[in-house]
Amino acid sequence: MPPTTDIETAKRNAAIKAVADHFDPSARYIGIGSGSTITHVVDAIQSLRDPRIPRIAFVPTGYQSRQVIYNAGLQDIKFDSLPKSTLIDVAFDGADEIDEDLNCIKGGGACLYQEKLVATHAKKFICVADHRKLQSRLLSKWPSIPIEVEPLAARAVLSTLELLGSKDPQIRSGQMAKAGPTKTDQDNFIIDAPFKTLLLPRDVEKANSLHPTHEGVRGAGEDGVWEVEELAREIKGIEGVLSVGLFWGMNGEEVQKAGRNSGGQKPVAAYFGMEDGSVVIRRAGQQEEKANV
């Protein structure tokens, strides 16, 4: 039986490969996301020992990632201190789950709003994760979609989510129940909303081609079944919702090709540390590949 790699080593391997492929020491601004995987990204950057690294300003996605940057002795800059119209050269972040089209669920660490701000203002977003996050469809293993909501609207949002087909959505509690709901860095609540496994557009097309005489599958909530983009738009349109933990649509490179300056949510590539010590790479529009570190 081949040896298996522990989770932290798998994350480290993914981070090393992602940094080797996408970190440019001449960059001016680098986004640093939240979660345990990102500490390995920062370690991989530091290990390069490039004399240009101290000149880079690292953009955190919350308090925790700011501490990682600070403890590494790197220069940080708040998102709202970036010069006008400036794009982040590359943003590294983790995810809770990633599908075949590089749609992501993020927000398990309650930082999804700032993570989305940084991702949508980066020339490219690179996702770094371990093999547990590698799935064909979202909500295959991860149980729910994190949603950041204004506290006053939380109960109304819960009711609307139930109407959309979410089974028992909940306001996330803090580690100590008596401390009340989890609060984000923006002082908002997080709702965790379970849904059925999310479809991709080709799933909808395939279902309709197999049953052309039926009314058709739209992935718009019929029997609680949603296509990723349809559900993301529907939840974002609920009054009181600040941000949805679905990262979908175009990536940064596609947005720039379309003549826009920002707005890409999806990663251009995702790196997964595997149990056998290798790294699986999913890139936009390309076949999945496997690499060794």
HULINZI-V954648 format. One record per residue. N is the residue number from 0. D_FIRST is the distance of its C-alpha to the first C-alpha in whole Angstrom. Layout:
N:D_FIRST
N:D_FIRST
This chain:
0:0
1:4
2:7
3:9
4:13
5:15
6:18
7:21
8:19
9:18
10:22
11:23
12:21
13:23
14:26
15:26
16:25
17:28
18:31
19:30
20:31
21:34
22:35
23:39
24:40
25:44
26:43
27:46
28:44
29:40
30:39
31:37
32:36
33:35
34:31
35:29
36:27
37:31
38:31
39:28
40:30
41:33
42:31
43:30
44:34
45:35
46:32
47:34
48:37
49:40
50:43
51:44
52:42
53:44
54:47
55:44
56:45
57:42
58:43
59:41
60:40
61:41
62:42
63:38
64:38
65:41
66:40
67:37
68:39
69:42
70:40
71:38
72:42
73:42
74:45
75:45
76:47
77:48
78:47
79:51
80:52
81:51
82:54
83:55
84:53
85:51
86:47
87:44
88:42
89:39
90:37
91:34
92:33
93:30
94:30
95:29
96:28
97:28
98:29
99:28
100:32
101:31
102:33
103:32
104:33
105:34
106:36
107:33
108:35
109:38
110:39
111:39
112:43
113:43
114:39
115:41
116:44
117:42
118:40
119:43
120:45
121:42
122:42
123:39
124:36
125:32
126:30
127:27
128:24
129:21
130:18
131:20
132:23
133:22
134:24
135:26
136:29
137:30
138:30
139:27
140:26
141:28
142:31
143:34
144:36
145:38
146:41
147:44
148:47
149:51
150:51
151:54
152:53
153:50
154:51
155:52
156:49
157:47
158:50
159:49
160:46
161:46
162:48
163:46
164:43
165:41
166:40
167:41
168:41
169:42
170:43
171:40
172:41
173:41
174:39
175:42
176:43
177:47
178:46
179:47
180:45
181:43
182:45
183:44
184:45
185:48
186:49
187:48
188:46
189:42
190:42
191:38
192:39
193:36
194:37
195:35
196:33
197:35
198:35
199:36
200:39
201:37
202:36
203:40
204:41
205:39
206:40
207:43
208:43
209:42
210:45
211:48
212:50
213:49
214:50
215:47
216:44
217:45
218:42
219:45
220:44
221:45
222:43
223:42
224:40
225:40
226:39
227:38
228:41
229:43
230:42
231:42
232:46
233:47
234:45
235:47
236:50
237:50
238:53
239:52
240:48
241:48
242:44
243:42
244:38
245:37
246:37
247:38
248:41
249:41
250:39
251:41
252:42
253:43
254:45
255:47
256:47
257:49
258:51
259:50
260:50
261:47
262:46
263:42
264:40
265:36
266:34
267:34
268:31
269:28
270:25
271:21
272:19
273:15
274:12
275:11
276:14
277:16
278:19
279:20
280:24
281:27
282:30
283:33
284:34
285:31
286:28
287:25
288:23
289:20
290:21
291:19
292:21
